[in-house]
Amino acid sequence: PAAAPAASAPAEAASAAAAPAPVPNKGDTTWMMVSTLLVILMTVPGLALFYGGLVRSKNMLSVLMQVMVTFSLILVLWALYGYSLAFTEGNKFVGGLDRLFMKGVWDNAAGTFANAATFSKGVVIPEIVFAAFQATFAGITCCLIVGAFAERIKFSAVLLFMVLWFTFSYAPIAHMVWFWMGPDAYTAAGVVDEMTGKAGLIWQWGALDFAGGTVVHINAAVAGIVGAFMVGKRIGYGKEAFTPHSLTLTMVGASLLWVGWFGFNAGSALEANGFAALAFINTLFATAAAVLAWCVGEALLKGKASMLGAASGAVAGLVAITPAAGNVGIGGALVIGLIAGFACLWGVSGLKKLLGADDSLDVFGVHGVGGIVGALLTGVFNSPSLGGPSLVGDWVTASMVTADAYSIGSQVLTQLKAVVLTIVWSGVVSVIAFKIVDLVIGLRVSEEEEREGLDITSHGETAYHK
């Protein structure tokens, strides 16, 4: 009898060695490629048209250019070093250099592709698809910042700032929030501490961010408000009317954002599964609730609901449900959307006046306020007692925290820590980056160029010919 366990050990080892490696499911892979395309759609043309319609006609093309070229710039930087800094093992603040120039994601000689973990044990997707999906997140995050200092910044200043901010704020925050060793690394209780210790700092804390409340929205919003202060107010701000030149295009852009956001949120499940479906329906309902909330709030404050308000409400709902998408139940999503609609309406009116900055297209009022609201409420409505799915308590067994053991207070506190760290990190990096840009090439165009419009003075063309 004593020899039996020892005799069976070689057989078990041989069985383990013979176990086939996980193979990507074609459905998951297809969904992730479609999701990547949807995030591109929400950036160019979605965000570009949303922002473009909000500025004066003389600056329309400058905003389109800033969005399209920034997106392209960040994709190239992602391929060169950004992916490696964000999603490889390094320390708790930033990744390493294992994937510089995307090396190792595939073997061209053998025709084989590396796999990336999802959130299910034994389930993988091609790493090359994961890298592409995350590249679009980096791109749109940087593009969001553009709205805060629209109509008066140098094109070259935008691009230099983006290089600095992407490198020192986006990549580290993405690593801190989202990098971990994957579920298959948690093979036994004895390795849990070691594996968790290799993850990003905010992941180690246990903060929940399904699709980028901290990484994307709060991160970008803080950079935007810092930029609005440091670039300065537009000529005539507070004295002249800066009315949007085409709310039609803004509505088209907002609609494309809503459509693309399904890839953004549901794609963040990394699989075509139930949690992707949960994120999908929550994105649908929370956004609709925020549109209604904004319209009601606007009608109460001003007597009329506006198209600009409805479009802004949609974006507010999309922003707020981003960290919560696969982390809350449908009822929680509706409540988050309602609260976000009212909160972001205050963000672009009351808070904007308190801050006193010329945040041209209300980047902080919508993405900052909405991101913070969504991040904190994720900790509330993730609770099983409030219809949420809870969170994984043990990655060895993939068992969830029970309703009795779930503490809303402690989870909200963890969410708050993640929010505060993101605000401070992005704020410090942004101040330094804008200062460097100002010293090297200057931030603003001349008064004459600003009055004539950036389309002609920066790009030599005009959006509309009379």
N, C-alpha and C positions, 0 to 999 in steps of 0.2 A: 504493500500500500504506500509506503514512503517513497517508493521509486516512481509511482504513477504520475505525480505532477511534473517531475523532472523529465520523464519520458515524453509527456505530451507537449512540453515547451518547444522542442524543435518543430513539431508539427504546426503549432500555433504561429511560430515565427515564419515558417514557410508559407502559411496561409496568408499572413499579413503582407509578406513580401509579394505574394502573387495577386493581391487585391488590386484591381485596375485603378489607375488614377482617375479622378473625376473628369468627365468630358462635358464641355459646355453644351447646354441645351439650345437647339436652334431657335426655339421660341423666345427664350431669354435674350439671346444674342440679337435677334431681330428687333425685339422691343427696345433694347438699349440703343441700337442704331437709329430707330425711329425717334426715340426720345432726344437723341443728340440733334437730329434734324429739327425737331420742334424748338429746342433752345436756340438754335441759329435763327429760326423764324421769329422768335420773340425778340431777338436782338436787332438783326437786319432782315426785314424792314420794321418789325414791331416797335421796339423802343425808339428807333430813329424817327419814325413818323409821329409817334406820340410826342416826343420832344420837339420835333420840327414844327408841328402845327401850333405849338404853344409860344414860339418866339415870333418876333416881327418878321415880315416877309424878306427884309434885307439881310436877315441872318439865317434863313432856312437852310441853305446849302452848307453853311459852316457847321451847323449841328449835325446834319447828315454825314458830313465828312468826318467830324470828330468821332462819331459813333462807329462808322464803318472802318476807319483806319485804326482807331484804338483797338477794336475787336481783332483786326488782322494782326496788329503788332503783338498783342497778348498771345494769340495762338502760336506765333513764331517763338516767342520767349518761352511758352509752355513746352514746346518741343525741344528747345535747347537746354533749359535747366529747370523750368518751373515745376513740371511734373515730378522731377526727382526731389526737389526741395519740399514739395507738399506730401508726396505719397510713397516715400521710401523710409526705411528705418534710419533714424539718426539719433536725435535726443528728443526731449519732450516739447521742445519749442520749434524745431525745424528738422526736415529730413536730411538724408545724405546725398551722395553723388552717384549712386549706383545706376541711375537711369538718365544720366546726362546724354543729351542727343538721342534720347529714346533707346539707348542700347539695351539689348537683352529682352525687349518685348516680343521679338520674333527672331528666328534663326533662318536667314534667307537661304543658306546652303541646304539645310534639312527640310525647309518648308514647314517648320513647326512654330507654334505660337505659345507664348507664356500665358498662363491663366491668372485671373485676379479673383480674390475671394468675394463672396456676396455676404448676406447675413444668415445664410442657412448652411449647416454642416454638409459637406460633400457636394455643394452646388457652386459652380464657378462660371465665369464668363471670360472671353478672351481679354487679356490685359490691354490690348491695343484698342478695344472698344471702350473699356473703362477710362483709359487715358483721353480718348477723344471726347467722351461725355463730360469729363471734368474740365477739359480745355474750354468748352463753351461756357461753363460756370465762371471760370476765371475771366473770360472775355466780357461777359455781360456785366459782371461786378464792376469792372473798370469803366465800362460805358455808362453805368448808372451815375457815376460821379460827374460826368460832363454837364448834366442839367443844372448843377449848383452854380456854375460860373459862366453859363452861356451868355453870349452876346458881347463879351468884352475881353476874352483871353486870347493870347497868341496861340496859333495852331502848334507851333514848335514847342511851346511851353506845356501844352496838354500832353504831347507825346513823351517829353522828357520826364514830366511828373509821373506819368503812367508806368514808365520803366522802373522808377525808383519805388513807387508805392506798391506795385505788383510784387517786386522782389522782396521788400522788407515788411510788408503788411499782409497782402493777400496770401502768399505762399505759407508764411508761418502760421497765420490764423487757421487756414485750411488744414494744415498739419495738426495743430493743437486740437481742433474740433473733430476731425474725421479720420485721422490715421490710427489704425490699430492692426494687430497681427492677423485678424480674421478668425472666424469661429473654429476652424479646423486646427488652429494652434493650441486651443484649450483641450488638450488630450487627457489630462488628469488634474486632480486637485493640487498636486505638488508643483505644477508649472504655472498656475494662475497668476501668482504675484509677479513672476518673471515676465510673462507675456503682457500683462497689464502695464508693467513698468516700462515696456518698450513703446507704448502708445503715446499719442499727443497728450499734453497736460490737461486740456479740457475734457477729453475723452476719459482720462483717468479719474477726473472728478465725478463722472457720471452724468454730465449735462446732455440733454437731448436736443438735437438739431437735425431734423429729418432731411431738409433740403437747403438750409443756408440762412436761417434767420440771423445768426451771428456772422457767419463767414461772408455772406453776400450783402445782406441789407444793412445791418448795423455798421459793418465794416466800411461799406461804401458811403453811407450817410454821414458818418463822422468825417471822412475825408472830404465830402462835399461841403459840409458846414465850415470846416477849417478853410477850405478854398474860398468860400463866399466871403469870409472875413478877410483873408489875406490878399485876395485879388482886388477886393473893394467893390463898392456899389456901382451899378451902371450910371452913366451920366443921365441926370434927370429923374433918378429913382426917388419916388415919393412926391414928385411934382408933375411928372407926365404919366399918361396912361400907357402901360405896357400890355396892351390887349393881344391875345393870341391871334395870329393872322389866319388860321384855318382850324377851327374846331372839328371840321369834317375829317381832316387828316388825323387829328388827335384821337377822334373816336375810332377811326380805322386802326390806328396804332394800338390803342387800348384793347381792341377786339383781338388783334393778332397776339398781343401779350397774353391775353386770357387763354387763347388756343395753345400757344407755345408753352404756357406754364404747366400744362398737363404732362409734358415731357420733363419739365424741370422738377416737378414734385413727384409724380408717379414713377418717373425714371429713377428717382433716388432710392427706390426699393431695390434696384439693381437686378431684379428678377420680374418676370411676368407672373406675379402671384397675388394672393389675397391682399397683401399689404400695399401692393401697387394699386389695386382696385380701390382700397380704402383711401389712399392718398388722392386718387383720381376723383372719387365722389366728394371728398371733403373739399378739394379745390373748386369743384363745381358749386357746392352749396355755400361755402364761406364767402366766396366772391359775390354771389348773388345777394347774400344777406348784407354785405358791406355796401353794395350799391344802394340798396333800399335805406339803410341807416344814414348814409351820407345825404341822400335826397330828402329824407325826413328832417334831418338836422338843418340842412340848408333852407328848407321851406320854413322851418320855425324861426330861424335867425334872420332870413332875408325876405321871406314871403314867397319865394319862388325856388323851385329846384332847377338846376342848370345842367346842360349837357356836359360841361366841364366837370361839374360835381359828380355826375354819374360815372364818367370815365375815371376820375380820381378815386372814387369809391371802389371801383373795380380793382384798381391797382392796390389800394389799401388792403382790401380783402385778400388779394393774392399774396401780398407781402406777409401779412399776419399769419396766414395758414401755412406758409412755407416751413417753418420749424416744426409745426404741429401735424403736418399732412398725414403721415402714417402713424402718428403717435397719439391721436385722439379719436374718439368716436364721432359719429355724425352729428349728434346733439351738441357736442363740444365744439365742432367746427362751425355750426350755425351761431353759437354764442360768441365765438372768437371773431367771426365776421361782423356781427352786429356791433360788438365793442370797438373793433378796429375802425369801422366806418365813422363812428362818432369821435373816437380818439384822434384819428388822422385829420378830420375836419377841424378839430381844435389845433392840431399841429400846424396846419397851413394858415391858420388865422390867429388865434391867441398866442400860441407859442412863438410863431414867427415874429410877432410884434415885440414879444419879450426879449427875444434874442437880438433883434435889430440888424440882422445880416440880410443882404440881398441874395437869398437862395433862390435864384431865378425861377426854377421849375419845381421848387418845393421838394427837393431830394430828402432833406432831413425830416420835414414835416410828415412825409408819407413813408419813406423807407426806414427812417430812424425810429419814429414813433410806432409805426406798424410792426417793425422788426422786434422792438422791445416788448410791445404788448403780446405779440405772438410767442416770443421766447418764454416769457413769464407764465402765460396762460397754458403753455404746453405742460408745464409742471403741475398745473391744476387738473386739467382735463385728461391727462394721461392716466389718472387714477382709475382703477377698475370700478370703484364705487360710483364714479361719474360717467361710466360708459366707455372709458378708455381701455386700450389693450394692455396697459402696464408696460414694464420694461424687463429685460432679461436680468435675472438676479444671479444666475449661475451659467456661465458659458460652457462649462464642461458638459452639463446635461441639457443646456438651452432651456432651463426652466424659468418661468416668469415669476416676478414678485407678486405675491397674493394680495388681495384687497385688504386683508387684515394687517399685512406687513407694510403696505404702501403708506408713506408719509407725505402728504401734499406739502406741508410746511418745509420739510427738509429738501424736497425736490425743487420747490420754487427757489429756495435759498441757493441751491446748486446752479439753477438757471440764472439767477441774479449774478452770481460770481462770474459766470461765463460772459454775461452781458457787460459787466463792468470791465473785465479784462480786455474785451474786444474794443470798447470805447477808448480806454486808456492807450492801448497798443496802437490802434489806428490813428488816434489823435496825435500822439508823439511822432509817429512816422510821418504823418501828413504835414505837420508843422515844419519838420526838418526838410522834407522833400520840397515843399513849396519854397522854402527859404533858399535852398540850393538852386532851384530853377530860377528864382528871382535874381540871384547873384550872377548866374551864368548867362542867361538870355533875356531875363525880364519876363514878367507875367502878363502885362497888359499891352494891348495895342494902343496907339496914340489916340488922342481925343478926336482928331479929324477922321481917322479910320473907323472909330467906333460910331461916329455920327453917320458916316457914309454907309456903313454896314460891312460885316465881315465877308459876305459872299464875294463882293467885288474886290475888297482890299486884301483879303487873305487868299482868295482862290481864283480871282479873275473871271468870275462868271456870275450869273444871276438865275434864281429859281424861276422867275416869271418874266416873260417879255410882253411888254404892253403893245 
